[in-house]
Amino acid sequence: MTSRTDEIAAGLEETRERIARAAEKAGRAADEVHLVVVTKFFPASDVRILAGLGVTDVGENRHQEAERKAAECADLGLRWHYIGGLQSNKAAAVAAYADVVESVDRRSLLSRLSRGAGERGQSLDVLLQVSLDPPDREGRAGADPGDVRDLAAEVVATDGLRLRGLMAVAPLGEDPAAAFARLARIREDFLVEHPEATVLSAGMSGDLEQAISHGATHVRVGSAVLGERPTVK
Ligand SMILES: *Cc1c(COP(=O)(O)O)cnc(C)c1O
C-alpha cells in the first residue's frame, strides 16, 4: 500500500514537471512560475505533508475551513492564499490569517480587509480577481475588466493593503487559451499603471499549461497534486 505521503509526493512531482515543461515551452524560467497548492476539502494532515515536501504556498476558498487549518498549521510557516468568494462581513477575519487575498473583486471589501490587516499588525497582499465570463453569466465571480482600473487605484489608496497583481479563473465551456489571452491583454494595460504589481495567478489542474503560456506567475493546483476532492459542498 502506498502511503498518503508517497501519493502526494507523486502528484507534486508530476505537477512540478508540468510547470517546468510549460515554462520551457513558453521560453520562461521554471522558477518564474510559483505553485500554490489548493488544499480545500483536504485535511490539515495533508497540508503538513505538503510542507514537508517543500510546498510554501497553499490556497483555500472557504473561510471557516481556512481559518481552522491555518491555526492548526501555524507552526509550518506557510503562506496562506485566500482564493474564494468573499463575504464582506468575513473580510476582516480572513485578513487575520491570510497572507494573500486573491479574490478581491469590489470596493466594499477594502476597508474591512484593511481593518483586519491593521489588527494583525502587518500589511496584506491583494490580487484583484478579474472576471473572464460574459457579463450575463450566472454566479459570475470577479470584477468586470472595465472596473479593474478604478478598483486598483482604490487598493493603492487603502492603508495596509499592497496591490500585487491579478487573478482569474478560465470560464467553463470556453477554450482556456482564449480566455487567458484576454487576461494577458487586461494585464498589459494594468501593468502600465502598476508596474510593481506583477503577480498573475491563473491556471489550475486542467489548464495550467495555457495559463503559463499567457504569463501566469502563480498557478493554483488542487486535484492534480492531492487527488479528487470529495464532491460534497
Ligand atoms: C479549487 C480551485 C482551484 C484548484 O482547482 P483544481 O482543478 O483542483 O486544480 C484553483 N482556483 C480556484 C479559485 C479554486 O477554487
The ligand as an ORCA input file, in Angstrom:
! r2SCAN-3c Opt
* xyz 0 1
  C     -10.480     24.779     -6.365
  C      -9.799     25.905     -7.018
  C      -8.601     25.708     -7.733
  C      -7.933     24.357     -7.911
  O      -8.684     23.547     -8.768
  P      -8.104     22.158     -9.331
  O      -8.882     21.942    -10.572
  O      -8.376     21.142     -8.277
  O      -6.666     22.320     -9.574
  C      -7.996     26.820     -8.282
  N      -8.530     28.062     -8.173
  C      -9.674     28.289     -7.510
  C     -10.211     29.677     -7.428
  C     -10.349     27.220     -6.914
  O     -11.496     27.453     -6.260
*
